[in-house]
Amino acid sequence: MFWGSFNYDMKGPYHYWEPETVKEKEAAKEEIKRLNEELEPLMKKEWELQNGLNRLSLQNLPGRTPKWR
């Protein structure tokens, strides 16, 4: 994959990504899985607090009640 920017009188910055190996893909998936397991409860708690405070008004808000996914 290539990422770069081009201007009228100059090139760059740019970067080439090498193809990912199977081993690297598996390691990345494991890291993502570990991070999700670690951060999911914290983010859900923060979302519930924030969402609850947003919907605290005395009038009924239109639309469905938000649900965590």
N, CA, C and O atoms as a MOPAC input file, in Angstrom:
PM7 MOZYME 1SCF
protein

 N      0.84600 1    -1.16100 1     0.00000 1
 C      0.00000 1     0.00000 1     0.00000 1
 C      0.89400 1     1.22700 1     0.00000 1
 O      1.97600 1     1.21800 1     0.58700 1
 N      0.44200 1     2.26700 1    -0.65300 1
 C      1.21800 1     3.49800 1    -0.75200 1
 C      0.38500 1     4.65900 1    -0.23600 1
 O     -0.79300 1     4.78600 1    -0.57000 1
 N      0.99500 1     5.49600 1     0.57300 1
 C      0.35600 1     6.71500 1     1.03100 1
 C      1.29600 1     7.85300 1     0.71100 1
 O      2.49100 1     7.77800 1     0.99400 1
 N      0.76200 1     8.90500 1     0.12300 1
 C      1.61600 1    10.03700 1    -0.19300 1
 C      0.82000 1    11.27000 1    -0.52800 1
 O     -0.39600 1    11.22000 1    -0.71400 1
 N      1.52200 1    12.37200 1    -0.60000 1
 C      0.88200 1    13.61900 1    -1.00100 1
 C      1.76400 1    14.28500 1    -2.05100 1
 O      2.99200 1    14.20500 1    -2.00800 1
 N      1.10200 1    14.93800 1    -2.98800 1
 C      1.82600 1    15.59000 1    -4.06700 1
 C      1.37400 1    17.04000 1    -4.14000 1
 O      0.19200 1    17.33900 1    -3.97300 1
 N      2.29400 1    17.91500 1    -4.38400 1
 C      2.02200 1    19.34100 1    -4.48600 1
 C      2.51800 1    19.82400 1    -5.84500 1
 O      3.07800 1    19.03800 1    -6.61000 1
 N      2.32700 1    21.06600 1    -6.14800 1
 C      2.70200 1    21.62000 1    -7.44500 1
 C      4.18900 1    21.44600 1    -7.72800 1
 O      4.56000 1    21.01800 1    -8.82100 1
 N      5.04100 1    21.76700 1    -6.77000 1
 C      6.47800 1    21.76300 1    -7.03600 1
 C      7.27600 1    20.81200 1    -6.13800 1
 O      8.50400 1    20.89600 1    -6.10600 1
 N      6.61600 1    19.92000 1    -5.41600 1
 C      7.34500 1    18.97800 1    -4.56900 1
 C      6.55800 1    17.69200 1    -4.37400 1
 O      5.34500 1    17.66200 1    -4.58200 1
 N      7.24800 1    16.63200 1    -3.97700 1
 C      6.61700 1    15.35400 1    -3.67000 1
 C      6.88000 1    15.04700 1    -2.20000 1
 O      7.92800 1    15.40300 1    -1.66000 1
 N      5.92500 1    14.38700 1    -1.56400 1
 C      6.15300 1    13.91100 1    -0.20800 1
 C      5.29200 1    14.63500 1     0.79200 1
 O      4.68600 1    15.65100 1     0.45400 1
 N      5.22000 1    14.15900 1     1.98000 1
 C      5.82600 1    12.93000 1     2.47500 1
 C      5.09800 1    11.70000 1     1.93800 1
 O      3.92500 1    11.77900 1     1.57200 1
 N      5.77400 1    10.59600 1     1.89400 1
 C      5.14100 1     9.37100 1     1.41900 1
 C      5.68100 1     8.17500 1     2.20000 1
 O      6.73000 1     8.25800 1     2.83900 1
 N      4.96100 1     7.08000 1     2.14000 1
 C      5.35400 1     5.87300 1     2.86900 1
 C      4.82300 1     4.65100 1     2.13000 1
 O      3.69600 1     4.65300 1     1.63400 1
 N      5.64700 1     3.60700 1     2.06200 1
 C      5.24700 1     2.31500 1     1.49100 1
 C      5.03800 1     1.32400 1     2.62400 1
 O      5.87100 1     1.22500 1     3.52500 1
 N      3.94100 1     0.59500 1     2.58700 1
 C      3.70300 1    -0.47500 1     3.55000 1
 C      4.00600 1    -1.79500 1     2.87300 1
 O      3.56200 1    -2.04700 1     1.75300 1
 N      4.75800 1    -2.63000 1     3.55200 1
 C      5.05200 1    -3.96700 1     3.05300 1
 C      3.83900 1    -4.85200 1     3.32400 1
 O      3.10800 1    -4.60100 1     4.28200 1
 N      3.60200 1    -5.87800 1     2.51100 1
 C      2.49400 1    -6.80300 1     2.78200 1
 C      2.67700 1    -7.48200 1     4.14300 1
 O      3.79500 1    -7.79900 1     4.54900 1
 N      1.57000 1    -7.69400 1     4.82800 1
 C      1.59800 1    -8.31100 1     6.14200 1
 C      1.70100 1    -9.83000 1     6.01200 1
 O      1.04600 1   -10.43100 1     5.15900 1
 N      2.51200 1   -10.43800 1     6.84700 1
 C      2.61200 1   -11.89400 1     6.82900 1
 C      1.48000 1   -12.48400 1     7.66800 1
 O      0.81800 1   -11.76900 1     8.42000 1
 N      1.26800 1   -13.77700 1     7.53400 1
 C      0.22300 1   -14.47000 1     8.28300 1
 C      0.51300 1   -14.36900 1     9.78300 1
 O     -0.39500 1   -14.17200 1    10.58900 1
 N      1.77400 1   -14.50500 1    10.13700 1
 C      2.17500 1   -14.43100 1    11.53600 1
 C      1.86100 1   -13.03300 1    12.11500 1
 O      1.36200 1   -12.92200 1    13.23500 1
 N      2.15100 1   -11.99300 1    11.35700 1
 C      1.87300 1   -10.62700 1    11.80600 1
 C      0.37500 1   -10.38400 1    11.94100 1
 O     -0.06700 1    -9.72700 1    12.88400 1
 N     -0.41100 1   -10.91400 1    11.00000 1
 C     -1.86700 1   -10.76600 1    11.06500 1
 C     -2.42600 1   -11.43200 1    12.31000 1
 O     -3.27400 1   -10.85600 1    12.99100 1
 N     -1.96000 1   -12.64600 1    12.61900 1
 C     -2.42600 1   -13.36100 1    13.79700 1
 C     -2.04700 1   -12.60800 1    15.07300 1
 O     -2.84400 1   -12.52000 1    16.00700 1
 N     -0.83100 1   -12.06800 1    15.10800 1
 C     -0.38700 1   -11.31100 1    16.27800 1
 C     -1.24200 1   -10.05500 1    16.44800 1
 O     -1.60300 1    -9.69600 1    17.56900 1
 N     -1.56400 1    -9.39200 1    15.34800 1
 C     -2.39900 1    -8.18600 1    15.41500 1
 C     -3.81100 1    -8.52900 1    15.89100 1
 O     -4.38400 1    -7.78900 1    16.69100 1
 N     -4.38000 1    -9.63700 1    15.41200 1
 C     -5.71600 1   -10.05400 1    15.84600 1
 C     -5.73100 1   -10.37500 1    17.33500 1
 O     -6.67500 1   -10.01700 1    18.04100 1
 N     -4.69000 1   -11.04700 1    17.81300 1
 C     -4.60100 1   -11.36100 1    19.24200 1
 C     -4.48800 1   -10.08700 1    20.07900 1
 O     -5.10000 1    -9.98200 1    21.14100 1
 N     -3.71700 1    -9.13600 1    19.60500 1
 C     -3.56200 1    -7.85500 1    20.32100 1
 C     -4.88400 1    -7.10300 1    20.37200 1
 O     -5.24100 1    -6.54300 1    21.40800 1
 N     -5.61100 1    -7.08700 1    19.26300 1
 C     -6.91800 1    -6.41900 1    19.22000 1
 C     -7.89400 1    -7.11000 1    20.15500 1
 O     -8.65400 1    -6.44800 1    20.86100 1
 N     -7.87900 1    -8.43200 1    20.16400 1
 C     -8.76800 1    -9.18600 1    21.04200 1
 C     -8.45600 1    -8.87400 1    22.50900 1
 O     -9.37100 1    -8.67600 1    23.30900 1
 N     -7.17600 1    -8.83000 1    22.86000 1
 C     -6.76700 1    -8.52600 1    24.22700 1
 C     -7.19600 1    -7.11500 1    24.62400 1
 O     -7.71000 1    -6.90300 1    25.72200 1
 N     -6.98600 1    -6.16100 1    23.73600 1
 C     -7.38000 1    -4.77400 1    24.02000 1
 C     -8.89400 1    -4.65000 1    24.17800 1
 O     -9.37000 1    -3.93500 1    25.05900 1
 N     -9.64900 1    -5.34100 1    23.33000 1
 C    -11.10900 1    -5.30000 1    23.44200 1
 C    -11.57700 1    -5.85600 1    24.78100 1
 O    -12.44800 1    -5.27300 1    25.42800 1
 N    -11.00200 1    -6.97900 1    25.19600 1
 C    -11.38600 1    -7.57600 1    26.47300 1
 C    -11.04000 1    -6.64900 1    27.64500 1
 O    -11.77300 1    -6.58400 1    28.63200 1
 N     -9.93200 1    -5.94500 1    27.52600 1
 C     -9.48300 1    -5.06100 1    28.59100 1
 C    -10.29100 1    -3.76800 1    28.64300 1
 O    -10.63800 1    -3.29400 1    29.72500 1
 N    -10.59000 1    -3.20000 1    27.48000 1
 C    -11.21200 1    -1.87200 1    27.43100 1
 C    -12.73300 1    -1.88100 1    27.36200 1
 O    -13.36300 1    -0.86900 1    27.67000 1
 N    -13.33800 1    -2.99500 1    26.96600 1
 C    -14.79700 1    -3.05000 1    26.79100 1
 C    -15.55500 1    -2.63200 1    28.05600 1
 O    -16.43600 1    -1.77600 1    27.96400 1
 N    -15.25100 1    -3.19900 1    29.23600 1
 C    -16.02000 1    -2.80000 1    30.42500 1
 C    -15.84400 1    -1.31900 1    30.78200 1
 O    -16.79200 1    -0.65900 1    31.20800 1
 N    -14.63700 1    -0.81200 1    30.60500 1
 C    -14.38700 1     0.59800 1    30.92300 1
 C    -15.15100 1     1.52200 1    29.97600 1
 O    -15.76100 1     2.49900 1    30.41100 1
 N    -15.11500 1     1.21100 1    28.68800 1
 C    -15.79400 1     2.05000 1    27.71200 1
 C    -17.30800 1     1.96500 1    27.85500 1
 O    -18.00500 1     2.95900 1    27.65400 1
 N    -17.83000 1     0.77300 1    28.20500 1
 C    -19.26700 1     0.62900 1    28.39500 1
 C    -19.72500 1     1.45400 1    29.58800 1
 O    -20.76000 1     2.11800 1    29.52900 1
 N    -18.95700 1     1.41300 1    30.66900 1
 C    -19.30600 1     2.18700 1    31.85900 1
 C    -19.30100 1     3.68400 1    31.53100 1
 O    -20.20700 1     4.41100 1    31.94000 1
 N    -18.28600 1     4.14500 1    30.79600 1
 C    -18.21100 1     5.55000 1    30.40200 1
 C    -19.38200 1     5.92100 1    29.49200 1
 O    -19.96200 1     6.99600 1    29.64000 1
 N    -19.73300 1     5.03800 1    28.55100 1
 C    -20.83500 1     5.28400 1    27.62700 1
 C    -22.15700 1     5.38300 1    28.38600 1
 O    -22.97500 1     6.26000 1    28.10600 1
 N    -22.36600 1     4.46900 1    29.35900 1
 C    -23.61000 1     4.49600 1    30.12800 1
 C    -23.72300 1     5.79000 1    30.92600 1
 O    -24.80200 1     6.37800 1    30.99700 1
 N    -22.63200 1     6.23800 1    31.52400 1
 C    -22.65400 1     7.49600 1    32.26800 1
 C    -22.97200 1     8.66900 1    31.34100 1
 O    -23.84900 1     9.48100 1    31.63300 1
 N    -22.26500 1     8.74700 1    30.24300 1
 C    -22.43900 1     9.86100 1    29.30500 1
 C    -23.83500 1     9.84900 1    28.69700 1
 O    -24.48200 1    10.89200 1    28.60600 1
 N    -24.29600 1     8.68500 1    28.28500 1
 C    -25.59100 1     8.56800 1    27.63900 1
 C    -26.71800 1     8.84800 1    28.62800 1
 O    -27.71200 1     9.48600 1    28.27800 1
 N    -26.56400 1     8.37500 1    29.85300 1
 C    -27.57000 1     8.63000 1    30.87500 1
 C    -27.69100 1    10.10900 1    31.18500 1
 O    -28.79700 1    10.61700 1    31.36800 1
 N    -26.56800 1    10.80600 1    31.24600 1
 C    -26.59200 1    12.23800 1    31.52300 1
 C    -27.21700 1    13.01300 1    30.36500 1
 O    -27.90100 1    14.01100 1    30.59000 1
 N    -26.99200 1    12.57100 1    29.14000 1
 C    -27.57200 1    13.25500 1    27.97700 1
 C    -29.08900 1    13.10500 1    27.93900 1
 O    -29.78100 1    13.99400 1    27.44200 1
 N    -29.61800 1    11.99700 1    28.45300 1
 C    -31.05000 1    11.73000 1    28.36300 1
 C    -31.79100 1    12.07600 1    29.65200 1
 O    -32.92400 1    11.63500 1    29.84000 1
 N    -31.17600 1    12.85400 1    30.54300 1
 C    -31.76900 1    13.16900 1    31.82700 1
 C    -32.79100 1    14.29700 1    31.78600 1
 O    -33.35200 1    14.63200 1    32.82900 1
 N    -33.05000 1    14.88100 1    30.65800 1
 C    -33.97900 1    16.00500 1    30.61100 1
 C    -35.37400 1    15.56000 1    31.06400 1
 O    -35.68300 1    14.36800 1    31.05800 1
 N    -36.20100 1    16.51500 1    31.45100 1
 C    -37.52000 1    16.20400 1    31.99700 1
 C    -38.54500 1    15.85100 1    30.93000 1
 O    -39.64000 1    15.39500 1    31.25800 1
 N    -38.21800 1    16.04800 1    29.68900 1
 C    -39.14400 1    15.71100 1    28.60900 1
 C    -38.70500 1    14.41200 1    27.93600 1
 O    -37.53400 1    14.03700 1    28.00800 1
 N    -39.61700 1    13.74700 1    27.30000 1
 C    -39.28000 1    12.53400 1    26.56100 1
 C    -38.53500 1    12.90500 1    25.29100 1
 O    -38.95800 1    13.79400 1    24.55200 1
 N    -37.44200 1    12.23300 1    25.04100 1
 C    -36.66600 1    12.49200 1    23.83700 1
 C    -37.15000 1    11.58000 1    22.71700 1
 O    -37.44200 1    10.41000 1    22.96400 1
 N    -37.24000 1    12.08900 1    21.49800 1
 C    -37.67600 1    11.23900 1    20.38600 1
 C    -36.61600 1    10.20500 1    20.03000 1
 O    -35.43100 1    10.38000 1    20.31300 1
 N    -37.05800 1     9.15200 1    19.41800 1
 C    -36.13200 1     8.12400 1    18.94300 1
 C    -36.02600 1     6.96900 1    19.91800 1
 O    -36.57900 1     6.99000 1    21.01800 1
 N    -35.29700 1     5.96300 1    19.47200 1
 C    -35.11400 1     4.77200 1    20.28800 1
 C    -34.13900 1     5.04000 1    21.43400 1
 O    -33.29600 1     5.93400 1    21.35500 1
 N    -34.26800 1     4.25800 1    22.48500 1
 C    -33.30200 1     4.32100 1    23.57900 1
 C    -32.00200 1     3.69400 1    23.09700 1
 O    -32.03000 1     2.58600 1    22.56000 1
 N    -30.87000 1     4.35500 1    23.26600 1
 C    -29.59300 1     3.81100 1    22.79000 1
 C    -29.23600 1     2.52200 1    23.51600 1
 O    -29.54900 1     2.35400 1    24.69400 1
 N    -28.57600 1     1.61200 1    22.80200 1
 C    -28.13100 1     0.34500 1    23.36800 1
 C    -26.66000 1     0.17100 1    23.05100 1
 O    -26.20400 1     0.53900 1    21.96900 1
 N    -25.92100 1    -0.38900 1    23.99100 1
 C    -24.48200 1    -0.63800 1    23.81800 1
 C    -24.26300 1    -1.79800 1    22.86500 1
 O    -24.90400 1    -2.84200 1    22.98600 1
 N    -23.34900 1    -1.60900 1    21.91000 1
 C    -22.95200 1    -2.67500 1    20.99300 1
 C    -21.47100 1    -2.84300 1    21.03500 1
 O    -20.92700 1    -3.69600 1    20.33300 1

